[in-house]
Amino acid sequence: MTQYLCILAGVSRSGYYRWLGAEEKRQLRKRSDEQDLALIKGHYDQLRGKAGALTIKMRLEGHNGVIMNHKKIRRLMRKYNLVARIRQANPYRKMARATQEHKTCPNLLNRQFNPGVPEKVLLTDITYLRYGNGQWAYLSCVKDGATRQILAHYVSSSLEMSLVERTLDNLIERLDGNIHPEAILHSDQGSHYTHPRFRQRVARIGIQQSMSRKGNCWDNASMETFFGHLKDELEYRRCETLGELRQKIEEYIQYYNAERYQWTLKKMTPDQYRSHLLSA
């Protein structure tokens, strides 16, 4: 009977018996995959489908103590259709012009975003957030180039100078007067950062200003990366009020600093990496 069925199926008897002998291994692998999938899907669902293989790998190690090859994670995500949702490009990026009274600064950073010292290189930028019933808000942030921590931020319904001034207030409060003697604040050439009032205030607190070349977003790519992650991972578009949006962003930044593992930070969170740098 076996010989007859093998002829009908077009396979050899030896091939059939090899397949039959490997059945136990297949079942073991299937059970292993199902157990691993449960762990993967737990983190995927917790981040609302906005996590890729590397993010899940770091969370498995940090939260569960499980070391899993990122290729296996990617294979299981593909097999079970766990697709990470990716943001669309924002067509409304602001391109401000400097007036005659506004002066730009040289690019002191030259894309050297990570000096290996906390709070020495500070990156700042503004992004647009559309929420609710077509409302717009503006998020200003300062990011530590070494640790990737978001040190200060402010959310406003307008693009007035108070947006960056309040951000600077929050930065000074966070640093508590401990300004690095070689601190640099790097930005684009937007009118907020070239404004005399802003430049004078930055100089008074003992920070050098640095600016990207005009129209070159790569000169502040690290700041853009954070905004990209925020827009990918935060469900902010359903917020109905500015207060609700502010609360959402506050919670996300706390999560980003304290809980979001980053591959390029030796698989640590920004807060953990700061402690690592200070203890080295």
N, C-alpha and C positions, 0 to 999 in steps of 0.2 A: 504493500500500500504506500509506504513512504517513497519508494522508488517511483511509483506511478505518479504521485502528487508532485514530486520534484520535476518529472518530465513535463507535466502540465504547466508548472510554474516557470519552466525554463532555467532551473538552477541545478547545480550538482548536489549529490547527497552530502559530500564533504562540506560544501558551502552551507547547506542547511544546518548541519550539526554544529558548525562553528557559530552560526547565528544563534542557534538554540543555547549553546554553551555560554554565550555572552549576555543572555537575557538577564541573569542575575545582576551583572555589572550595570546594565542599562537601567534596571529598576533602582539600584542604589544611587546612580547618578541622578535619576529623576527625583528621588526623595530629597537628595542633597540640594538640587536646584530649587525644589519647592520651599525648603527651609530658608535658603539664601534669598529667594524671591520675597518671602514674607518680611525679612529684615529690610531689603531694598525698598519694597513698596511702603513700609512704614515711614521711612524718611522721605520718600517721594511724595506721599500723601500729606505728610506734616508740612512740607514746603509747597503744597498746592500745585504739584506738577512742574515746579520751576527749578528742578535740580538735575544736573547732568551726572555722568558716571563719576567724575573726579570729586565733585562735591559730596556725593553719597559715600564714596570710598573714605573720605576724611571723616565724615560723620559716623560711619560704622566703627572706625578706629577710635574716635574720640568719645562716642557715647556708649558703644557696645563692647569695646575692646576686641573687635573682630577685624582681622586683616584679610581682605579679599582683593584679588587681582582686579584692576579696573577694567581689563578686557572681559573678564567674566561678568562683571556688573553690566557692561555695555551689551554683551551678548544676551543676557537675561532681559534687560530693558527692551532691546529690539524684539526679542522673541515674544514678549508679552505686551508689546505696544505701549510701553511707558515712555512717552516722548516728552522731552523737556521743551516747554513753550518758550519761544524766543521773541523778544520785543521787536517791533517795527521801528525803523528810523524815524526820529522826530523831525518833521519838515520845517519846524518853526524856530530853528536855532537863531539866536540873536546875533546880528553882525553890526555892532555899534561903531560909529566913527568918532575919532578923537577931534575935538575942536581945537582952535589955535591955543587956548589957554591950557589945554590938557597936554601933558608931556609923558612920553613913553620912557621905559627903562630898558637897559640892555638885558639880554638873556643870560643871566649869571648861572642858570641851572644847566642849560645845554642837554636836557633830557637825562641828567644824572639824578633820577628821582630818589634813589635810596642811598643816603650817606652813611648808613649803619649806625647812626646816632639819633635817638628819639628827639623830636621837637627842634631839629636843626633846619630841616627843609620842610616848609609848610606850603601846601598847594591849595589854591582857592579858585572857585568858579561858581557860576549860576546856571541853573537849568530850569526849564519850563515844565509845569505839571498841569495837565488838563483834567478836570474832575467834575463830578456832579452833572449839572445840566449845562455843560459848555463853559463853566467857569475856568479861569486860569489862575494859577498861583506860581510863585517863583521861590525856588530853594537855593540858598547860598550856603556853601560849606567850606570848611577848612580841614584838610586832610594831612596827617603826618606822613611824609614821604618814606620814612624808615619803617614805621610800624603798621601803616595803612589805617590807623585809628582815625575816626572822624572826631576831631577835637572840638569843633564848634559848628553850629548851623543856625539858620533862621529862615522861617517861611513867611512870606508876605503876599498880599494880594496886589501889590504894585511894584514897579521897578524903580522907585525913588531911592535916593542915596541911603535912606535909613536901612534898606535891606542889607547892604554890606557893612554899614556902621554898627548895626546890632550884632551882626556876625562877629565883628572885631571885638565888641564888648564881651561877647560870650567866650571868645578865645582868651582874652586877657584874664577873665575870671577863672577859666579852666587852668591856665598856666600859673595863676596866683603870683604873678610878678617874676617868675623864674624863666626869664627870656634867655635863650642860648646866646652867647656873645657873638656868634656867627650866624644867627638865624636869618633865613631868607624866606620871603613870602612871594611865591610865584603864581602868576595869573596870565590871562590873555590880555589883549590891549583894549578891552572893553572900557567904555566911558566911566564906569564906576571906579575902576582901578587907576585910571589916568587923571581922575578929578583931583584938583589941588588939595581939597579938604581931606580926601582919603590919604593921599600921599604924605601930607604933613603929619597926619595922625600916626601913620605907620612908622615914619621916621622918629617921631617923638618917643615911641615906646621901644626904640632901639632895634628895629627889624629892617633889613635891606629889602628893597623891592626888586623883583626880577619879572620879565615879561616875555611871553612867547613871541616868535616872529609873527607878523601880521598874516592872518589867514592860514596859519599852520597849526591844526588841532593836535598833531602828534607831539608838539612841545609841551602839552599838558595832558598827555594821554592817560596818566594814572588817575587824574581827577575824573576824566570822562568814563573810565572803567567803573568807578564807584557809581556814578549816575546810571550807567547801564545796568548794573546789578540791581539797583533800587527799583528801576522801572520794570525789570524782568520779574522780580520776586515779590514786590509789594502790591497788594490789591488796594490801590488808592483811588481808582477812578470812580468808585461808587460812593465816595464820601460826599455828603450833602452840604457841609459847612466847612469854612476855613479852620475852625477849631477842631473838628473831627480829623481833617487832613493833617493838621499839626501833630495831633496825638498819634496818628498812624506812623508818621515819619519819625517821631521821637522813639516810638517802640522799635521801629526797624533799625535805627541807628544803634540803639542799645543792643539789639540782637547781633548786628553786624560786628560791633566791637567785641562783644563778649562770647558769642556763640558760633559765628560763621567761620569755619575753618578755611584756610587758604593754602593752596598747593605751594605757592612760592614763598610762604612764610614757614617753611619746614612743617607744613600741615598743622600749624597752630592758628588760633584766633589772633586778631590784632592785639588784644589785651595780653594774651599769653606771650606773644612775640616781644612786646615791650618789656615784660619782666625778664624774658630770655636775654635780650640785649643788655639790660641793666646789670644782669648777674654775670655776664660773660667777662 
